[in-house]
Amino acid sequence: MSNNEFEKELRAQIDALEKQKQPERDLWSGIEITLSKEQQETRETPNKQRTKVFALAASMAFVGILSWFGLNQSTPNFNGQDLVAALSSQHQQQKNALLVKFQDQPALTENWQSQLTELDEAAVAIKAALKQDPNNMALLKMLQRVHQQQIDLIERVHSPKWQQI
């Protein structure tokens, strides 16, 4: 069958079809439901889209702010003397807080303040050595240890006997 004959036969079959075909059932109810759903969705869609846009914008702003603070947050760079001053200041605040906390409790020993004074003198001597060698880690650790001994002394002296081992 040639191409020309095929087209003529196809045209004849198309012409033989009924010009109007009636649906087997009423389609208007389904079309009406679909159209009303589409109209309802188009009314809801801008609100949903607006909500999604706001949520996306808020999350992007949150991530941006966190990133900005994360990148701009500079860690303090302490040199030796600044570190000693920061450690001493922190220790003094902690020591004063403990002394205020325990001021109304009786001390378990009589000479605890002289021991505290000796530890203060040791801290002063270590700080003097740190002025000569501010980045000496052994001296910094010694200073921390003296500070911790002072804190431990204050806590031990003022803790009740039933808490001691």
C-alpha positions in Angstrom: 0.0 0.0 0.0 1.5 3.3 -1.0 1.4 6.3 1.1 -1.1 8.0 -1.1 -3.6 5.1 -0.9 -3.1 4.9 2.9 -4.1 8.6 3.3 -7.2 8.2 1.1 -8.4 5.2 3.1 -7.7 7.0 6.4 -9.7 10.0 5.1 -12.6 7.7 4.1 -12.7 6.1 7.6 -12.6 9.5 9.3 -15.5 10.8 7.1 -17.5 7.7 8.0 -17.4 8.5 11.7 -20.4 10.2 13.3 -20.0 14.0 13.4 -21.3 14.3 16.9 -20.8 11.6 19.5 -22.9 11.8 22.7 -21.2 10.9 26.0 -22.5 7.8 27.8 -23.3 9.8 30.9 -23.6 13.5 32.0 -20.1 15.0 32.3 -21.1 18.4 33.5 -21.3 17.4 37.2 -17.7 16.2 37.2 -16.6 19.3 35.2 -18.4 21.6 37.7 -16.8 19.9 40.7 -13.3 20.1 39.1 -13.8 23.8 38.2 -15.0 24.7 41.8 -12.0 22.8 43.3 -9.6 24.7 41.0 -11.2 28.0 41.9 -10.9 27.2 45.6 -7.3 26.1 45.2 -6.5 29.3 43.4 -8.0 31.3 46.3 -5.9 29.2 48.8 -2.8 29.1 46.8 -1.7 32.7 47.2 -2.1 32.4 51.0 -0.1 29.1 51.0 2.5 30.5 48.7 2.8 33.6 50.8 3.2 31.5 53.9 5.9 29.4 52.2 7.7 32.5 51.0 7.6 34.0 54.6 8.8 30.7 56.1 11.6 30.5 53.5 12.6 34.1 54.1 12.6 33.6 57.9 14.7 30.5 57.7 17.2 32.2 55.3 17.4 35.2 57.6 18.0 32.9 60.6 20.8 31.0 58.8 22.3 34.3 57.7 22.3 35.8 61.2 23.8 32.6 62.6 26.5 32.6 59.9 27.2 36.3 60.4 27.6 35.9 64.2 29.6 32.7 63.7 32.0 34.3 61.3 32.3 37.6 63.2 32.7 36.2 66.6 36.3 36.7 67.4 37.9 34.6 70.1 39.9 36.8 72.4 43.6 36.5 71.7 45.3 36.6 75.1 49.0 37.3 75.4 50.6 36.0 78.6 49.9 39.0 80.8 46.3 39.3 79.7 45.8 35.6 80.4 47.3 36.0 83.9 45.1 39.0 84.5 42.0 37.2 83.3 42.8 34.1 85.4 43.4 36.3 88.5 40.2 38.3 88.0 38.1 35.1 87.6 39.7 33.5 90.6 39.2 36.6 92.8 35.5 36.7 91.8 35.1 33.0 92.6 36.9 33.3 95.9 34.9 36.4 97.0 31.6 34.5 96.1 32.6 31.6 98.2 33.7 33.8 101.2 30.3 35.5 101.0 28.5 32.2 100.8 30.3 30.8 103.8 30.5 33.9 105.9 27.8 32.8 108.3 29.1 29.3 108.7 31.7 28.5 111.4 35.1 27.4 110.1 36.3 23.9 111.0 39.9 25.1 111.7 41.4 28.2 113.2 44.4 28.8 110.9 42.6 28.6 107.5 43.0 32.3 106.9 46.8 32.2 107.4 46.9 29.2 104.9 44.9 31.4 102.5 47.4 34.2 102.9 50.3 31.8 102.2 48.6 30.7 99.0 48.0 34.4 98.1 51.7 35.0 98.5 52.6 32.0 96.4 50.3 33.4 93.7 52.0 36.8 93.8 55.4 35.1 93.5 54.2 33.1 90.4 52.7 36.2 88.9 56.1 38.0 89.3 57.8 35.1 87.6 55.2 35.3 84.8 56.1 38.9 84.2 59.5 37.8 83.3 58.3 34.8 81.2 54.6 35.5 80.3 54.1 32.4 78.1 55.6 29.8 80.4 52.9 27.1 80.6 54.4 25.5 83.7 54.0 28.8 85.6 50.5 29.3 84.3 49.6 25.8 85.5 51.2 26.5 88.8 49.1 29.6 89.2 45.9 27.7 88.3 46.8 25.1 90.8 47.4 27.7 93.6 44.1 29.3 92.8 42.3 25.9 92.9 44.0 25.1 96.3 42.6 28.4 97.6 39.1 27.5 96.5 39.4 23.9 97.8 40.6 25.3 101.2 37.7 27.6 101.6 35.2 24.9 100.7 36.8 22.3 102.9 37.1 24.6 105.9 33.4 25.5 105.8 31.9 22.2 104.9 30.1 20.3 107.7 31.8 17.3 109.2 29.2 14.9 107.9 30.2 15.9 104.3 33.9 15.2 104.9 35.4 11.8 104.4 
